[in-house]
Amino acid sequence: MTSKRPRGAYKMVVVVRGDLGLSPGKVAVQVAHAAVALAFRAEHRAPDVLEAWQAEGGRKIALGVPALADLEALERDARAKGIPTAWVDDAGLTEVEPGTRTCLGLGPALEAALDPITGALPLL
Amino acid sequence: MTSKRPRGAYKMVVVVRGDLGLSPGKVAVQVAHAAVALAFRAEHRAPDVLEAWQAEGGRKIALGVPALADLEALERDARAKGIPTAWVDDAGLTEVEPGTRTCLGLGPALEAALDPITGALPLL
């Protein structure tokens, strides 16, 4: 296939707090919560972006930050740049207090738009 | 609120292979792939189930099995019982060979239907 759009141009990024000490399974579920919320949001508000992202394989990246304040700074930056975001607030039935913000999802959006916000963060 | 439907009646389960030695971030992304695929599938094929699941908070559980053969057995069991399933085949750009089956998603479906299939599996 040929396309004007470079492969991998779109991605979704989910950034997880490291200070909560969540188990791998709990982290996975939080990331999945963010991904589903962002995907349905894109379906309603930016169906062309959803389609392009899915056509490329629906790329997702999970990154980590030390604490909630880091997520809040990322959210402000993303919001200022018009990148869709979704908070995940855990129901708190198992590992954390109810309402604890565990992660922030961003996108799907162009990699070129996301990388200035999250490009320096480490992989989970 | 009152409802005839018991709280937590619906859930989505994603079962991950333990033998691939995936990093926590990689596991999270695989689980998110399964969750998004199952959510969109439900939207098209069982919108009432999607709505009920989301109204309850979109509960998701990540479980583990030792190997691919275990996932295949779960998939046969789920298919025989009419439970929606989704395989995740990794693109293999980082930690595994291209096309490696990393996890199997099931649902969203009634907990009472899922538990006989996955209820004995350990949390990730």
gemmi code that builds the backbone of each chain (N, CA, C; Angstrom):
import gemmi

chains = {
    "A": [
        ("MET", (0.842, -1.192, 0.000), (0.000, 0.000, 0.000), (0.881, 1.247, 0.000)),
        ("THR", (0.382, 2.256, -0.655), (1.059, 3.542, -0.576), (0.122, 4.538, 0.102)),
        ("SER", (0.700, 5.513, 0.725), (-0.102, 6.487, 1.446), (0.716, 7.747, 1.629)),
        ("LYS", (0.040, 8.865, 1.647), (0.735, 10.117, 1.940), (1.088, 10.207, 3.418)),
        ("ARG", (0.411, 9.399, 4.213), (0.632, 9.459, 5.654), (1.736, 8.484, 6.054)),
        ("PRO", (2.789, 8.949, 6.696), (3.847, 8.021, 7.082), (3.348, 6.996, 8.087)),
        ("ARG", (3.812, 5.757, 7.952), (3.420, 4.695, 8.879), (3.816, 5.084, 10.307)),
        ("GLY", (2.871, 4.825, 11.231), (3.171, 5.134, 12.624), (3.006, 6.592, 12.966)),
        ("ALA", (2.327, 7.341, 12.125), (2.184, 8.780, 12.383), (1.288, 9.054, 13.579)),
        ("TYR", (0.319, 8.148, 13.827), (-0.604, 8.348, 14.943), (-0.292, 7.382, 16.077)),
        ("LYS", (-0.487, 7.870, 17.286), (-0.368, 6.967, 18.428), (-1.204, 7.482, 19.591)),
        ("MET", (-1.363, 6.605, 20.562), (-2.003, 6.930, 21.829), (-0.953, 6.692, 22.898)),
        ("VAL", (-0.894, 7.586, 23.866), (0.079, 7.458, 24.948), (-0.677, 7.425, 26.269)),
        ("VAL", (-0.326, 6.481, 27.124), (-0.904, 6.467, 28.470), (0.242, 6.558, 29.474)),
        ("VAL", (0.136, 7.531, 30.363), (1.205, 7.800, 31.331), (0.710, 7.421, 32.724)),
        ("VAL", (1.482, 6.579, 33.388), (1.062, 5.967, 34.653), (1.916, 6.498, 35.801)),
        ("ARG", (1.269, 6.748, 36.934), (1.989, 7.155, 38.145), (2.791, 5.997, 38.713)),
        ("GLY", (4.049, 6.262, 39.005), (4.880, 5.226, 39.592), (4.794, 5.155, 41.104)),
        ("ASP", (4.283, 6.215, 41.727), (4.340, 6.284, 43.192), (3.252, 5.490, 43.887)),
        ("LEU", (2.337, 4.914, 43.142), (1.256, 4.153, 43.775), (1.634, 2.694, 44.004)),
        ("GLY", (2.721, 2.252, 43.375), (3.158, 0.871, 43.568), (2.148, -0.152, 43.092)),
        ("LEU", (1.466, 0.152, 41.994), (0.436, -0.750, 41.479), (1.045, -2.032, 40.926)),
        ("SER", (0.308, -3.115, 41.053), (0.740, -4.391, 40.473), (0.682, -4.307, 38.955)),
        ("PRO", (1.424, -5.181, 38.259), (1.385, -5.162, 36.786), (-0.021, -5.310, 36.219)),
        ("GLY", (-0.837, -6.158, 36.826), (-2.200, -6.332, 36.339), (-3.052, -5.094, 36.549)),
        ("LYS", (-2.854, -4.451, 37.685), (-3.593, -3.228, 37.971), (-3.183, -2.126, 36.993)),
        ("VAL", (-1.890, -2.012, 36.736), (-1.419, -1.029, 35.757), (-2.048, -1.302, 34.393)),
        ("ALA", (-2.064, -2.562, 33.999), (-2.613, -2.918, 32.683), (-4.075, -2.510, 32.571)),
        ("VAL", (-4.824, -2.745, 33.625), (-6.250, -2.384, 33.599), (-6.432, -0.866, 33.541)),
        ("GLN", (-5.607, -0.133, 34.267), (-5.721, 1.331, 34.220), (-5.423, 1.853, 32.815)),
        ("VAL", (-4.393, 1.298, 32.198), (-4.034, 1.709, 30.841), (-5.166, 1.361, 29.868)),
        ("ALA", (-5.774, 0.205, 30.069), (-6.899, -0.194, 29.215), (-8.099, 0.726, 29.415)),
        ("HIS", (-8.366, 1.141, 30.660), (-9.448, 2.107, 30.899), (-9.212, 3.376, 30.069)),
        ("ALA", (-7.993, 3.887, 30.129), (-7.683, 5.121, 29.396), (-7.834, 4.913, 27.894)),
        ("ALA", (-7.360, 3.781, 27.407), (-7.389, 3.523, 25.959), (-8.824, 3.431, 25.439)),
        ("VAL", (-9.678, 2.740, 26.178), (-11.078, 2.620, 25.737), (-11.760, 3.986, 25.781)),
        ("ALA", (-11.527, 4.754, 26.833), (-12.149, 6.081, 26.936), (-11.703, 6.980, 25.783)),
        ("LEU", (-10.412, 6.976, 25.493), (-9.898, 7.831, 24.413), (-10.396, 7.367, 23.048)),
        ("ALA", (-10.501, 6.055, 22.861), (-10.949, 5.536, 21.562), (-12.404, 5.937, 21.297)),
        ("PHE", (-13.265, 5.804, 22.300), (-14.672, 6.203, 22.101), (-14.795, 7.716, 21.960)),
        ("ARG", (-13.982, 8.448, 22.684), (-13.999, 9.902, 22.540), (-13.629, 10.302, 21.113)),
        ("ALA", (-12.587, 9.663, 20.588), (-12.169, 9.964, 19.216), (-13.241, 9.571, 18.211)),
        ("GLU", (-13.918, 8.457, 18.480), (-14.981, 8.031, 17.564), (-16.039, 9.131, 17.412)),
        ("HIS", (-16.341, 9.808, 18.513), (-17.394, 10.824, 18.470), (-16.883, 12.184, 18.031)),
        ("ARG", (-15.649, 12.527, 18.401), (-15.180, 13.895, 18.170), (-14.193, 14.022, 17.025)),
        ("ALA", (-13.523, 12.919, 16.677), (-12.499, 12.990, 15.620), (-12.437, 11.647, 14.900)),
        ("PRO", (-13.546, 11.254, 14.234), (-13.584, 9.915, 13.622), (-12.500, 9.709, 12.564)),
        ("ASP", (-12.064, 10.781, 11.908), (-10.993, 10.631, 10.920), (-9.681, 10.248, 11.592)),
        ("VAL", (-9.441, 10.832, 12.747), (-8.226, 10.489, 13.499), (-8.311, 9.050, 14.004)),
        ("LEU", (-9.474, 8.663, 14.518), (-9.640, 7.283, 14.979), (-9.361, 6.308, 13.841)),
        ("GLU", (-9.921, 6.605, 12.684), (-9.758, 5.707, 11.545), (-8.294, 5.594, 11.120)),
        ("ALA", (-7.624, 6.734, 11.070), (-6.212, 6.724, 10.665), (-5.361, 5.959, 11.682)),
        ("TRP", (-5.631, 6.205, 12.946), (-4.876, 5.530, 14.017), (-5.107, 4.021, 13.951)),
        ("GLN", (-6.355, 3.616, 13.771), (-6.641, 2.182, 13.707), (-6.060, 1.541, 12.449)),
        ("ALA", (-6.085, 2.280, 11.340), (-5.542, 1.739, 10.095), (-4.041, 1.467, 10.219)),
        ("GLU", (-3.400, 2.196, 11.107), (-1.961, 1.991, 11.329), (-1.687, 0.948, 12.406)),
        ("GLY", (-2.747, 0.349, 12.948), (-2.556, -0.683, 13.966), (-2.950, -0.250, 15.364)),
        ("GLY", (-3.437, 0.982, 15.499), (-3.874, 1.441, 16.830), (-2.732, 1.474, 17.827)),
        ("ARG", (-1.620, 2.073, 17.427), (-0.419, 2.030, 18.265), (-0.653, 2.703, 19.619)),
        ("LYS", (-0.154, 2.042, 20.666), (-0.283, 2.535, 22.039), (1.062, 2.411, 22.728)),
        ("ILE", (1.357, 3.379, 23.570), (2.606, 3.375, 24.328), (2.265, 3.645, 25.781)),
        ("ALA", (2.883, 2.905, 26.690), (2.684, 3.146, 28.124), (3.979, 3.692, 28.716)),
        ("LEU", (3.877, 4.859, 29.345), (5.037, 5.542, 29.914), (4.809, 5.775, 31.403)),
        ("GLY", (5.861, 6.160, 32.092), (5.736, 6.354, 33.529), (6.227, 7.713, 33.984)),
        ("VAL", (5.603, 8.205, 35.069), (6.092, 9.414, 35.749), (6.112, 9.114, 37.244)),
        ("PRO", (6.885, 9.905, 38.006), (6.976, 9.613, 39.438), (5.688, 9.874, 40.212)),
        ("ALA", (4.945, 10.925, 39.862), (3.868, 11.332, 40.780), (2.738, 12.048, 40.058)),
        ("LEU", (1.653, 12.272, 40.802), (0.460, 12.922, 40.254), (0.765, 14.299, 39.674)),
        ("ALA", (1.644, 15.055, 40.336), (1.950, 16.405, 39.846), (2.515, 16.361, 38.424)),
        ("ASP", (3.231, 15.309, 38.119), (3.770, 15.163, 36.753), (2.644, 14.943, 35.754)),
        ("LEU", (1.661, 14.130, 36.136), (0.508, 13.918, 35.246), (-0.255, 15.226, 35.042)),
        ("GLU", (-0.412, 15.981, 36.116), (-1.152, 17.244, 36.017), (-0.444, 18.215, 35.086)),
        ("ALA", (0.879, 18.236, 35.136), (1.637, 19.117, 34.235), (1.476, 18.669, 32.786)),
        ("LEU", (1.496, 17.359, 32.571), (1.300, 16.829, 31.214), (-0.091, 17.182, 30.701)),
        ("GLU", (-1.071, 17.074, 31.553), (-2.452, 17.354, 31.155), (-2.604, 18.814, 30.757)),
        ("ARG", (-1.984, 19.720, 31.524), (-2.055, 21.149, 31.176), (-1.388, 21.397, 29.826)),
        ("ASP", (-0.248, 20.788, 29.628), (0.494, 20.962, 28.371), (-0.329, 20.437, 27.197)),
        ("ALA", (-0.885, 19.236, 27.364), (-1.672, 18.637, 26.280), (-2.913, 19.469, 25.981)),
        ("ARG", (-3.582, 19.910, 27.016), (-4.800, 20.690, 26.837), (-4.480, 21.991, 26.076)),
        ("ALA", (-3.374, 22.612, 26.443), (-2.993, 23.870, 25.780), (-2.722, 23.648, 24.298)),
        ("LYS", (-2.327, 22.423, 23.953), (-1.990, 22.118, 22.555), (-3.123, 21.404, 21.819)),
        ("GLY", (-4.274, 21.287, 22.462), (-5.430, 20.700, 21.793), (-5.384, 19.195, 21.632)),
        ("ILE", (-4.555, 18.528, 22.449), (-4.481, 17.056, 22.410), (-5.547, 16.486, 23.338)),
        ("PRO", (-6.360, 15.518, 22.870), (-7.363, 14.901, 23.748), (-6.700, 14.197, 24.931)),
        ("THR", (-7.306, 14.318, 26.097), (-6.788, 13.642, 27.287), (-7.920, 12.931, 28.017)),
        ("ALA", (-7.558, 11.928, 28.790), (-8.539, 11.229, 29.633), (-7.861, 10.812, 30.928)),
        ("TRP", (-8.430, 11.250, 32.050), (-7.982, 10.794, 33.357), (-8.606, 9.440, 33.669)),
        ("VAL", (-7.857, 8.622, 34.379), (-8.440, 7.410, 34.955), (-8.408, 7.549, 36.469)),
        ("ASP", (-9.602, 7.529, 37.058), (-9.731, 7.587, 38.514), (-10.150, 6.207, 38.986)),
        ("ASP", (-9.294, 5.574, 39.756), (-9.597, 4.202, 40.151), (-10.747, 4.135, 41.146)),
        ("ALA", (-11.550, 3.089, 41.009), (-12.686, 2.907, 41.928), (-12.219, 2.562, 43.331)),
        ("GLY", (-10.959, 2.170, 43.453), (-10.388, 1.985, 44.782), (-10.856, 0.748, 45.517)),
        ("LEU", (-11.288, -0.250, 44.767), (-11.794, -1.460, 45.420), (-10.667, -2.377, 45.879)),
        ("THR", (-9.457, -2.175, 45.337), (-8.395, -3.129, 45.662), (-7.146, -2.465, 46.222)),
        ("GLU", (-6.361, -1.789, 45.366), (-5.016, -1.399, 45.792), (-4.873, 0.054, 46.250)),
        ("VAL", (-5.820, 0.911, 45.868), (-5.674, 2.337, 46.197), (-6.984, 2.900, 46.747)),
        ("GLU", (-6.921, 4.109, 47.281), (-8.120, 4.784, 47.789), (-9.068, 5.124, 46.638)),
        ("PRO", (-10.374, 5.097, 46.897), (-11.339, 5.450, 45.841), (-11.072, 6.839, 45.274)),
        ("GLY", (-11.149, 6.924, 43.939), (-10.967, 8.214, 43.277), (-9.528, 8.581, 42.990)),
        ("THR", (-8.591, 7.732, 43.362), (-7.177, 8.004, 43.091), (-6.930, 8.095, 41.593)),
        ("ARG", (-6.293, 9.161, 41.161), (-5.937, 9.296, 39.750), (-4.699, 8.448, 39.475)),
        ("THR", (-4.886, 7.453, 38.636), (-3.792, 6.499, 38.413), (-3.018, 6.770, 37.143)),
        ("CYS", (-3.691, 7.287, 36.106), (-2.980, 7.537, 34.860), (-3.709, 8.570, 34.014)),
        ("LEU", (-2.990, 9.055, 33.017), (-3.519, 10.036, 32.073), (-3.279, 9.504, 30.667)),
        ("GLY", (-4.345, 9.428, 29.884), (-4.213, 9.030, 28.488), (-4.210, 10.241, 27.579)),
        ("LEU", (-3.445, 10.161, 26.499), (-3.370, 11.253, 25.523), (-3.483, 10.681, 24.111)),
        ("GLY", (-4.335, 11.311, 23.297), (-4.466, 10.898, 21.918), (-5.768, 10.163, 21.661)),
        ("PRO", (-5.883, 9.408, 20.561), (-4.858, 9.293, 19.525), (-4.615, 10.639, 18.849)),
        ("ALA", (-3.349, 10.847, 18.508), (-2.942, 12.105, 17.887), (-1.669, 11.842, 17.099)),
        ("LEU", (-1.293, 12.811, 16.319), (-0.063, 12.670, 15.551), (1.137, 12.565, 16.488)),
        ("GLU", (2.008, 11.653, 16.166), (3.235, 11.487, 16.942), (3.986, 12.818, 17.060)),
        ("ALA", (3.977, 13.579, 15.979), (4.693, 14.860, 15.979), (4.092, 15.847, 16.970)),
        ("ALA", (2.810, 15.658, 17.292), (2.177, 16.533, 18.284), (2.386, 16.009, 19.697)),
        ("LEU", (2.443, 14.678, 19.844), (2.577, 14.079, 21.177), (4.014, 14.101, 21.684)),
        ("ASP", (4.960, 13.916, 20.796), (6.342, 13.744, 21.259), (6.899, 14.946, 22.030)),
        ("PRO", (6.544, 16.183, 21.658), (7.029, 17.298, 22.476), (6.482, 17.284, 23.902)),
        ("ILE", (5.379, 16.558, 24.120), (4.771, 16.498, 25.453), (5.304, 15.307, 26.246)),
        ("THR", (5.358, 14.148, 25.592), (5.683, 12.917, 26.327), (6.958, 12.215, 25.847)),
        ("GLY", (7.617, 12.789, 24.848), (8.733, 12.082, 24.216), (9.914, 11.793, 25.131)),
        ("ALA", (10.041, 12.537, 26.228), (11.198, 12.340, 27.101), (10.907, 11.395, 28.260)),
        ("LEU", (9.680, 10.896, 28.345), (9.318, 10.038, 29.486), (9.764, 8.595, 29.256)),
        ("PRO", (10.145, 7.889, 30.321), (10.589, 6.497, 30.172), (9.419, 5.539, 29.951)),
        ("LEU", (9.694, 4.451, 29.242), (8.726, 3.356, 29.123), (8.453, 2.775, 30.498)),
        ("LEU", (7.253, 2.262, 30.641), (6.921, 1.563, 31.894), (7.746, 0.299, 32.047)),
    ],
    "B": [
        ("MET", (-29.082, 5.134, 43.075), (-29.822, 4.536, 41.964), (-30.232, 3.112, 42.327)),
        ("THR", (-31.362, 2.733, 41.788), (-31.759, 1.336, 41.933), (-31.793, 0.700, 40.549)),
        ("SER", (-31.588, -0.574, 40.510), (-31.544, -1.277, 39.230), (-31.828, -2.748, 39.479)),
        ("LYS", (-32.437, -3.363, 38.498), (-32.638, -4.803, 38.595), (-31.335, -5.563, 38.374)),
        ("ARG", (-30.361, -4.871, 37.771), (-29.100, -5.531, 37.452), (-28.136, -5.355, 38.617)),
        ("PRO", (-27.595, -6.440, 39.160), (-26.667, -6.290, 40.275), (-25.406, -5.551, 39.842)),
        ("ARG", (-24.895, -4.689, 40.724), (-23.672, -3.959, 40.433), (-22.530, -4.942, 40.154)),
        ("GLY", (-21.761, -4.643, 39.104), (-20.616, -5.482, 38.799), (-20.981, -6.739, 38.056)),
        ("ALA", (-22.172, -6.784, 37.473), (-22.602, -8.001, 36.797), (-21.827, -8.238, 35.509)),
        ("TYR", (-21.359, -7.142, 34.877), (-20.626, -7.263, 33.614), (-19.142, -6.982, 33.824)),
        ("LYS", (-18.324, -7.714, 33.095), (-16.898, -7.389, 33.118), (-16.247, -7.833, 31.824)),
        ("MET", (-15.042, -7.361, 31.639), (-14.179, -7.772, 30.542), (-12.944, -8.403, 31.185)),
        ("VAL", (-12.492, -9.506, 30.618), (-11.313, -10.187, 31.156), (-10.254, -10.255, 30.061)),
        ("VAL", (-9.027, -9.926, 30.386), (-7.929, -10.105, 29.436), (-6.898, -11.024, 30.073)),
        ("VAL", (-6.569, -12.096, 29.355), (-5.658, -13.114, 29.881), (-4.346, -13.038, 29.106)),
        ("VAL", (-3.253, -12.908, 29.844), (-1.939, -12.638, 29.255), (-1.019, -13.834, 29.443)),
        ("ARG", (-0.252, -14.146, 28.402), (0.757, -15.212, 28.491), (1.911, -14.789, 29.389)),
        ("GLY", (2.256, -15.652, 30.319), (3.375, -15.353, 31.189), (4.718, -15.770, 30.626)),
        ("ASP", (4.713, -16.645, 29.619), (5.982, -17.224, 29.157), (6.770, -16.303, 28.232)),
        ("LEU", (6.203, -15.164, 27.868), (6.923, -14.265, 26.961), (7.839, -13.293, 27.710)),
        ("GLY", (7.655, -13.204, 29.019), (8.502, -12.312, 29.804), (8.381, -10.856, 29.410)),
        ("LEU", (7.163, -10.439, 29.093), (6.949, -9.058, 28.658), (7.138, -8.075, 29.816)),
        ("SER", (7.598, -6.895, 29.484), (7.732, -5.836, 30.476), (6.337, -5.378, 30.912)),
        ("PRO", (6.244, -4.731, 32.091), (4.924, -4.243, 32.542), (4.267, -3.302, 31.544)),
        ("GLY", (5.050, -2.452, 30.910), (4.470, -1.530, 29.934), (3.957, -2.250, 28.701)),
        ("LYS", (4.709, -3.246, 28.284), (4.280, -4.037, 27.122), (3.000, -4.809, 27.442)),
        ("VAL", (2.944, -5.394, 28.626), (1.725, -6.084, 29.041), (0.548, -5.116, 29.036)),
        ("ALA", (0.744, -3.934, 29.570), (-0.345, -2.954, 29.654), (-0.869, -2.609, 28.269)),
        ("VAL", (0.042, -2.439, 27.332), (-0.375, -2.087, 25.969), (-1.133, -3.251, 25.318)),
        ("GLN", (-0.694, -4.468, 25.543), (-1.403, -5.620, 24.974), (-2.821, -5.719, 25.535)),
        ("VAL", (-2.940, -5.508, 26.835), (-4.266, -5.557, 27.473), (-5.141, -4.432, 26.914)),
        ("ALA", (-4.558, -3.274, 26.697), (-5.320, -2.154, 26.131), (-5.757, -2.459, 24.702)),
        ("HIS", (-4.894, -3.090, 23.919), (-5.296, -3.500, 22.558), (-6.551, -4.383, 22.617)),
        ("ALA", (-6.513, -5.373, 23.500), (-7.656, -6.288, 23.610), (-8.908, -5.541, 24.049)),
        ("ALA", (-8.757, -4.646, 25.002), (-9.915, -3.933, 25.551), (-10.574, -3.050, 24.495)),
        ("VAL", (-9.769, -2.342, 23.726), (-10.329, -1.471, 22.686), (-11.019, -2.315, 21.610)),
        ("ALA", (-10.394, -3.402, 21.220), (-10.991, -4.267, 20.193), (-12.334, -4.830, 20.661)),
        ("LEU", (-12.371, -5.305, 21.892), (-13.617, -5.878, 22.421), (-14.690, -4.818, 22.603)),
        ("ALA", (-14.296, -3.616, 22.998), (-15.281, -2.549, 23.210), (-15.934, -2.155, 21.886)),
        ("PHE", (-15.135, -2.000, 20.844), (-15.721, -1.642, 19.543), (-16.546, -2.801, 18.978)),
        ("ARG", (-16.096, -4.001, 19.203), (-16.880, -5.152, 18.750), (-18.242, -5.179, 19.432)),
        ("ALA", (-18.247, -4.928, 20.722), (-19.515, -4.910, 21.463), (-20.401, -3.766, 20.978)),
        ("GLU", (-19.786, -2.644, 20.663), (-20.572, -1.506, 20.194), (-21.377, -1.887, 18.941)),
        ("HIS", (-20.770, -2.688, 18.075), (-21.431, -3.043, 16.827), (-22.345, -4.263, 16.966)),
        ("ARG", (-21.956, -5.216, 17.801), (-22.696, -6.480, 17.852), (-23.590, -6.632, 19.062)),
        ("ALA", (-23.280, -5.913, 20.116), (-24.071, -6.068, 21.352), (-24.101, -4.743, 22.097)),
        ("PRO", (-24.705, -3.703, 21.488), (-24.658, -2.370, 22.106), (-25.313, -2.319, 23.482)),
        ("ASP", (-26.286, -3.186, 23.732), (-26.911, -3.193, 25.060), (-25.945, -3.695, 26.122)),
        ("VAL", (-25.126, -4.671, 25.746), (-24.117, -5.181, 26.683), (-23.052, -4.113, 26.924)),
        ("LEU", (-22.618, -3.453, 25.859), (-21.626, -2.387, 26.018), (-22.146, -1.322, 26.976)),
        ("GLU", (-23.398, -0.927, 26.767), (-23.969, 0.135, 27.593), (-24.056, -0.289, 29.056)),
        ("ALA", (-24.490, -1.518, 29.275), (-24.618, -2.006, 30.658), (-23.241, -2.086, 31.323)),
        ("TRP", (-22.266, -2.591, 30.588), (-20.897, -2.711, 31.115), (-20.338, -1.326, 31.449)),
        ("GLN", (-20.506, -0.383, 30.549), (-19.970, 0.955, 30.791), (-20.703, 1.654, 31.933)),
        ("ALA", (-22.014, 1.420, 32.035), (-22.786, 2.050, 33.110), (-22.306, 1.572, 34.480)),
        ("GLU", (-21.749, 0.374, 34.512), (-21.215, -0.174, 35.764), (-19.762, 0.215, 35.985)),
        ("GLY", (-19.183, 0.996, 35.076), (-17.797, 1.428, 35.247), (-16.822, 0.769, 34.288)),
        ("GLY", (-17.330, -0.079, 33.410), (-16.444, -0.707, 32.430), (-15.379, -1.583, 33.081)),
        ("ARG", (-15.816, -2.419, 33.992), (-14.859, -3.207, 34.779), (-14.004, -4.115, 33.892)),
        ("LYS", (-12.711, -4.146, 34.182), (-11.738, -4.967, 33.452), (-10.851, -5.688, 34.453)),
        ("ILE", (-10.486, -6.906, 34.100), (-9.612, -7.710, 34.948), (-8.512, -8.280, 34.069)),
        ("ALA", (-7.286, -8.244, 34.549), (-6.156, -8.834, 33.816), (-5.664, -10.059, 34.572)),
        ("LEU", (-5.656, -11.187, 33.877), (-5.264, -12.461, 34.480), (-4.093, -13.055, 33.707)),
        ("GLY", (-3.484, -14.078, 34.266), (-2.326, -14.671, 33.613), (-2.449, -16.165, 33.430)),
        ("VAL", (-1.815, -16.665, 32.365), (-1.672, -18.111, 32.149), (-0.218, -18.373, 31.761)),
        ("PRO", (0.237, -19.619, 31.926), (1.639, -19.897, 31.617), (1.984, -19.788, 30.133)),
        ("ALA", (1.088, -20.215, 29.236), (1.530, -20.388, 27.849), (0.388, -20.233, 26.853)),
        ("LEU", (0.762, -20.189, 25.583), (-0.205, -20.011, 24.510), (-1.281, -21.102, 24.505)),
        ("ALA", (-0.881, -22.335, 24.793), (-1.859, -23.430, 24.780), (-3.002, -23.166, 25.764)),
        ("ASP", (-2.686, -22.510, 26.860), (-3.733, -22.175, 27.835), (-4.707, -21.155, 27.262)),
        ("LEU", (-4.171, -20.178, 26.528), (-5.049, -19.197, 25.884), (-5.940, -19.875, 24.851)),
        ("GLU", (-5.363, -20.786, 24.107), (-6.135, -21.469, 23.066), (-7.274, -22.287, 23.672)),
        ("ALA", (-7.008, -22.912, 24.806), (-8.065, -23.677, 25.483), (-9.167, -22.743, 25.980)),
        ("LEU", (-8.771, -21.589, 26.518), (-9.761, -20.616, 26.979), (-10.609, -20.115, 25.813)),
        ("GLU", (-9.967, -19.881, 24.681), (-10.682, -19.355, 23.523), (-11.710, -20.366, 23.024)),
        ("ARG", (-11.340, -21.649, 23.009), (-12.290, -22.692, 22.588), (-13.475, -22.744, 23.543)),
        ("ASP", (-13.179, -22.677, 24.822), (-14.235, -22.737, 25.835), (-15.172, -21.535, 25.690)),
        ("ALA", (-14.592, -20.348, 25.544), (-15.406, -19.126, 25.417), (-16.253, -19.173, 24.154)),
        ("ARG", (-15.629, -19.596, 23.063), (-16.353, -19.651, 21.792), (-17.544, -20.605, 21.885)),
        ("ALA", (-17.314, -21.740, 22.525), (-18.397, -22.730, 22.675), (-19.560, -22.174, 23.486)),
        ("LYS", (-19.238, -21.212, 24.361), (-20.270, -20.638, 25.233), (-20.797, -19.306, 24.728)),
        ("GLY", (-20.372, -18.907, 23.535), (-20.901, -17.680, 22.948), (-20.353, -16.396, 23.535)),
        ("ILE", (-19.204, -16.479, 24.210), (-18.575, -15.281, 24.782), (-17.682, -14.637, 23.718)),
        ("PRO", (-17.794, -13.325, 23.491), (-16.919, -12.668, 22.512), (-15.453, -12.764, 22.941)),
        ("THR", (-14.585, -13.004, 21.956), (-13.150, -13.064, 22.246), (-12.381, -12.217, 21.240)),
        ("ALA", (-11.193, -11.799, 21.629), (-10.300, -11.068, 20.719), (-8.865, -11.452, 21.021)),
        ("TRP", (-8.176, -11.936, 19.998), (-6.747, -12.202, 20.113), (-5.968, -10.907, 19.903)),
        ("VAL", (-4.852, -10.792, 20.593), (-3.903, -9.714, 20.294), (-2.627, -10.353, 19.768)),
        ("ASP", (-2.302, -9.997, 18.525), (-1.065, -10.474, 17.903), (-0.110, -9.296, 17.843)),
        ("ASP", (0.993, -9.414, 18.548), (1.899, -8.272, 18.622), (2.617, -8.037, 17.301)),
        ("ALA", (2.827, -6.767, 16.983), (3.530, -6.405, 15.750), (5.001, -6.802, 15.805)),
        ("GLY", (5.485, -7.082, 17.011), (6.844, -7.612, 17.130), (7.950, -6.621, 16.884)),
        ("LEU", (7.650, -5.344, 17.085), (8.685, -4.338, 16.831), (9.681, -4.242, 17.980)),
        ("THR", (9.314, -4.772, 19.139), (10.204, -4.555, 20.285), (10.622, -5.851, 20.978)),
        ("GLU", (9.703, -6.470, 21.713), (10.131, -7.537, 22.621), (9.902, -8.949, 22.101)),
        ("VAL", (9.036, -9.126, 21.106), (8.717, -10.487, 20.647), (8.730, -10.558, 19.122)),
        ("GLU", (8.660, -11.771, 18.596), (8.608, -11.973, 17.152), (7.287, -11.451, 16.591)),
        ("PRO", (7.312, -10.936, 15.349), (6.063, -10.440, 14.745), (4.984, -11.522, 14.713)),
        ("GLY", (3.755, -11.116, 15.062), (2.636, -12.045, 15.019), (2.462, -12.894, 16.258)),
        ("THR", (3.328, -12.720, 17.240), (3.201, -13.485, 18.480), (1.882, -13.171, 19.177)),
        ("ARG", (1.146, -14.200, 19.514), (-0.091, -14.003, 20.258), (0.245, -13.753, 21.719)),
        ("THR", (-0.086, -12.570, 22.189), (0.319, -12.175, 23.541), (-0.791, -12.315, 24.564)),
        ("CYS", (-2.034, -12.111, 24.127), (-3.128, -12.207, 25.094), (-4.449, -12.469, 24.389)),
        ("LEU", (-5.430, -12.847, 25.199), (-6.789, -13.112, 24.726), (-7.746, -12.312, 25.592)),
        ("GLY", (-8.577, -11.507, 24.935), (-9.597, -10.767, 25.654), (-10.937, -11.469, 25.555)),
        ("LEU", (-11.737, -11.387, 26.616), (-13.072, -12.007, 26.651), (-14.079, -11.004, 27.209)),
        ("GLY", (-15.211, -10.884, 26.531), (-16.268, -10.017, 27.016), (-16.385, -8.733, 26.201)),
        ("PRO", (-17.038, -7.681, 26.722), (-17.723, -7.691, 28.003), (-18.879, -8.689, 28.012)),
        ("ALA", (-19.052, -9.310, 29.158), (-20.090, -10.330, 29.314), (-20.453, -10.416, 30.788)),
        ("LEU", (-21.514, -11.116, 31.057), (-21.918, -11.293, 32.449), (-20.848, -12.063, 33.216)),
        ("GLU", (-20.583, -11.578, 34.405), (-19.623, -12.248, 35.275), (-19.990, -13.726, 35.451)),
        ("ALA", (-21.263, -13.990, 35.559), (-21.718, -15.371, 35.765), (-21.395, -16.263, 34.569)),
        ("ALA", (-21.237, -15.650, 33.382), (-20.860, -16.422, 32.199), (-19.346, -16.552, 32.081)),
        ("LEU", (-18.630, -15.518, 32.535), (-17.163, -15.529, 32.404), (-16.484, -16.362, 33.499)),
        ("ASP", (-17.013, -16.324, 34.684), (-16.300, -16.951, 35.791), (-16.064, -18.461, 35.624)),
        ("PRO", (-17.004, -19.213, 35.024), (-16.709, -20.631, 34.806), (-15.526, -20.848, 33.846)),
        ("ILE", (-15.196, -19.825, 33.049), (-14.095, -19.943, 32.082), (-12.792, -19.453, 32.680)),
        ("THR", (-12.828, -18.302, 33.350), (-11.579, -17.669, 33.791), (-11.482, -17.500, 35.308)),
        ("GLY", (-12.506, -17.929, 36.032), (-12.567, -17.632, 37.457), (-11.445, -18.222, 38.297)),
        ("ALA", (-10.782, -19.267, 37.775), (-9.726, -19.913, 38.574), (-8.333, -19.385, 38.250)),
        ("LEU", (-8.243, -18.445, 37.302), (-6.919, -17.954, 36.884), (-6.406, -16.877, 37.844)),
        ("PRO", (-5.091, -16.817, 38.054), (-4.538, -15.813, 38.961), (-4.489, -14.424, 38.329)),
        ("LEU", (-4.586, -13.399, 39.166), (-4.363, -12.032, 38.742), (-2.937, -11.881, 38.225)),
        ("LEU", (-2.771, -10.968, 37.304), (-1.420, -10.659, 36.808), (-0.609, -10.013, 37.913)),
    ],
}
model = gemmi.Model(1)
for chain_id, residues in chains.items():
    chain = gemmi.Chain(chain_id)
    for i, (resn, *xyz) in enumerate(residues, 1):
        res = gemmi.Residue()
        res.name, res.seqid = resn, gemmi.SeqId(i, " ")
        for name, pos in zip(("N", "CA", "C"), xyz):
            atom = gemmi.Atom()
            atom.name, atom.element = name, gemmi.Element(name[0])
            atom.pos, atom.b_iso = gemmi.Position(*pos), 0.0
            res.add_atom(atom)
        chain.add_residue(res)
    model.add_chain(chain)
structure = gemmi.Structure()
structure.add_model(model)
structure.setup_entities()
